[in-house]
Amino acid sequence: MSVREIEVADMSALESVICWDEERMKLEKETEALAAEEWEDGGGGEALVCSYERLDALDAAIAEKWAAEILFGLGFEKKMQAKKTRFFWCMANEN
C-alpha cells in the first residue's frame, strides 16, 4: 500500500478508506456501465462476466468490512467511522 492524503470532504472516514481502492472503484463503475449496456441492448455479456470475475478476485464484496477493520485497528470506533472527514481535519487544526 502506498501513502496518500485523503481530501477533506463530506464523506465519512469509512467512505474515504473505501475510495482509496481506486482499482476496485474503477472496476465497479466499469461493471455498472457494462451491466447497463447488457440491459439496454444485450451487448457486453462476455466483458461483464470478466468484470465480475475481476471484482471477485479483488474481494470487492467485502470492501466495507475491510475498510472498517482498518479504521478500527487505528482506534476508530464505529461511530467515529461514520463522521465526515471534515470533522477530523477541524480537530487536527485546533491544536
Short mmCIF file of the C-alpha atoms (twelve columns), coordinates in Angstrom:
data_MODEL
# 
_entry.id   MODEL 
# 
loop_
_atom_site.group_PDB 
_atom_site.id 
_atom_site.type_symbol 
_atom_site.label_atom_id 
_atom_site.label_alt_id 
_atom_site.label_comp_id 
_atom_site.label_asym_id 
_atom_site.label_seq_id 
_atom_site.Cartn_x 
_atom_site.Cartn_y 
_atom_site.Cartn_z 
_atom_site.pdbx_PDB_model_num 
ATOM 1  C CA . MET A 1  0.000   0.000   0.000   1 
ATOM 2  C CA . SER A 2  1.127   3.488   -0.685  1 
ATOM 3  C CA . VAL A 3  0.531   6.506   1.498   1 
ATOM 4  C CA . ARG A 4  -1.604  9.275   0.120   1 
ATOM 5  C CA . GLU A 5  -3.564  12.133  1.531   1 
ATOM 6  C CA . ILE A 6  -7.357  11.989  1.522   1 
ATOM 7  C CA . GLU A 7  -9.167  15.206  0.616   1 
ATOM 8  C CA . VAL A 8  -11.224 16.922  3.266   1 
ATOM 9  C CA . ALA A 9  -14.755 16.248  2.125   1 
ATOM 10 C CA . ASP A 10 -18.299 15.479  3.110   1 
ATOM 11 C CA . MET A 11 -17.641 11.754  3.013   1 
ATOM 12 C CA . SER A 12 -17.264 9.599   6.080   1 
ATOM 13 C CA . ALA A 13 -13.968 8.214   7.266   1 
ATOM 14 C CA . LEU A 14 -15.209 4.777   6.187   1 
ATOM 15 C CA . GLU A 15 -16.113 6.029   2.700   1 
ATOM 16 C CA . SER A 16 -12.730 7.697   2.319   1 
ATOM 17 C CA . VAL A 17 -10.909 4.427   3.070   1 
ATOM 18 C CA . ILE A 18 -13.160 2.548   0.646   1 
ATOM 19 C CA . CYS A 19 -12.472 5.170   -2.061  1 
ATOM 20 C CA . TRP A 20 -8.742  4.698   -1.580  1 
ATOM 21 C CA . ASP A 21 -9.066  1.430   -3.504  1 
ATOM 22 C CA . GLU A 22 -9.021  3.101   -6.917  1 
ATOM 23 C CA . GLU A 23 -8.766  -0.127  -8.906  1 
ATOM 24 C CA . ARG A 24 -11.896 -1.535  -7.293  1 
ATOM 25 C CA . MET A 25 -13.783 1.738   -7.686  1 
ATOM 26 C CA . LYS A 26 -12.889 1.950   -11.383 1 
ATOM 27 C CA . LEU A 27 -13.851 -1.678  -11.927 1 
ATOM 28 C CA . GLU A 28 -17.197 -1.220  -10.155 1 
ATOM 29 C CA . LYS A 29 -18.041 1.750   -12.418 1 
ATOM 30 C CA . GLU A 30 -16.969 -0.235  -15.483 1 
ATOM 31 C CA . THR A 31 -19.110 -3.186  -14.386 1 
ATOM 32 C CA . GLU A 32 -22.086 -0.910  -13.816 1 
ATOM 33 C CA . ALA A 33 -21.725 0.541   -17.332 1 
ATOM 34 C CA . LEU A 34 -21.410 -2.936  -18.866 1 
ATOM 35 C CA . ALA A 35 -24.489 -4.113  -16.964 1 
ATOM 36 C CA . ALA A 36 -26.460 -1.122  -18.279 1 
ATOM 37 C CA . GLU A 37 -25.276 -1.921  -21.810 1 
ATOM 38 C CA . GLU A 38 -26.308 -5.553  -21.344 1 
ATOM 39 C CA . TRP A 39 -29.723 -4.430  -20.101 1 
ATOM 40 C CA . GLU A 40 -30.302 -1.966  -22.948 1 
ATOM 41 C CA . ASP A 41 -29.151 -3.901  -25.996 1 
ATOM 42 C CA . GLY A 42 -27.906 -7.307  -24.897 1 
ATOM 43 C CA . GLY A 43 -24.258 -6.392  -25.535 1 
ATOM 44 C CA . GLY A 44 -21.253 -6.570  -23.237 1 
ATOM 45 C CA . GLY A 45 -22.049 -10.025 -21.856 1 
ATOM 46 C CA . GLU A 46 -18.560 -11.541 -22.039 1 
ATOM 47 C CA . ALA A 47 -16.876 -8.363  -20.836 1 
ATOM 48 C CA . LEU A 48 -19.407 -8.154  -17.993 1 
ATOM 49 C CA . VAL A 49 -18.576 -11.706 -16.887 1 
ATOM 50 C CA . CYS A 50 -14.843 -10.852 -16.940 1 
ATOM 51 C CA . SER A 51 -15.514 -7.704  -14.933 1 
ATOM 52 C CA . TYR A 52 -17.463 -9.632  -12.285 1 
ATOM 53 C CA . GLU A 53 -14.667 -12.208 -12.097 1 
ATOM 54 C CA . ARG A 54 -12.093 -9.453  -11.544 1 
ATOM 55 C CA . LEU A 55 -14.265 -7.936  -8.788  1 
ATOM 56 C CA . ASP A 56 -14.496 -11.351 -7.153  1 
ATOM 57 C CA . ALA A 57 -10.716 -11.702 -7.317  1 
ATOM 58 C CA . LEU A 58 -10.368 -8.332  -5.560  1 
ATOM 59 C CA . ASP A 59 -12.860 -9.375  -2.854  1 
ATOM 60 C CA . ALA A 60 -14.854 -6.255  -3.714  1 
ATOM 61 C CA . ALA A 61 -17.888 -7.541  -1.834  1 
ATOM 62 C CA . ILE A 62 -16.038 -7.160  1.474   1 
ATOM 63 C CA . ALA A 63 -14.518 -3.727  0.793   1 
ATOM 64 C CA . GLU A 64 -16.572 -2.027  3.504   1 
ATOM 65 C CA . LYS A 65 -15.718 -4.709  6.074   1 
ATOM 66 C CA . TRP A 66 -12.031 -4.419  5.156   1 
ATOM 67 C CA . ALA A 67 -12.119 -0.617  5.488   1 
ATOM 68 C CA . ALA A 68 -13.941 -0.822  8.841   1 
ATOM 69 C CA . GLU A 69 -11.327 -3.249  10.167  1 
ATOM 70 C CA . ILE A 70 -8.506  -0.915  9.131   1 
ATOM 71 C CA . LEU A 71 -10.160 2.049   10.835  1 
ATOM 72 C CA . PHE A 72 -10.972 0.006   13.952  1 
ATOM 73 C CA . GLY A 73 -7.322  -1.040  14.130  1 
ATOM 74 C CA . LEU A 74 -6.426  2.649   14.086  1 
ATOM 75 C CA . GLY A 75 -8.734  3.315   17.036  1 
ATOM 76 C CA . PHE A 76 -11.855 4.447   15.146  1 
ATOM 77 C CA . GLU A 77 -14.979 3.147   16.879  1 
ATOM 78 C CA . LYS A 78 -17.989 2.528   14.617  1 
ATOM 79 C CA . LYS A 79 -19.485 5.940   15.463  1 
ATOM 80 C CA . MET A 80 -16.227 7.712   14.529  1 
ATOM 81 C CA . GLN A 81 -16.037 5.800   11.234  1 
ATOM 82 C CA . ALA A 82 -19.307 7.464   10.191  1 
ATOM 83 C CA . LYS A 83 -18.064 11.021  10.883  1 
ATOM 84 C CA . LYS A 84 -17.202 13.203  7.913   1 
ATOM 85 C CA . THR A 85 -13.510 13.648  7.129   1 
ATOM 86 C CA . ARG A 86 -14.067 17.394  7.548   1 
ATOM 87 C CA . PHE A 87 -14.585 16.690  11.292  1 
ATOM 88 C CA . PHE A 88 -11.110 15.156  11.627  1 
ATOM 89 C CA . TRP A 89 -9.486  17.976  9.677   1 
ATOM 90 C CA . CYS A 90 -11.084 20.524  12.045  1 
ATOM 91 C CA . MET A 91 -9.892  18.529  15.084  1 
ATOM 92 C CA . ALA A 92 -6.342  18.386  13.750  1 
ATOM 93 C CA . ASN A 93 -6.229  22.119  13.094  1 
ATOM 94 C CA . GLU A 94 -7.478  23.077  16.559  1 
ATOM 95 C CA . ASN A 95 -4.145  22.075  18.111  1 
# 
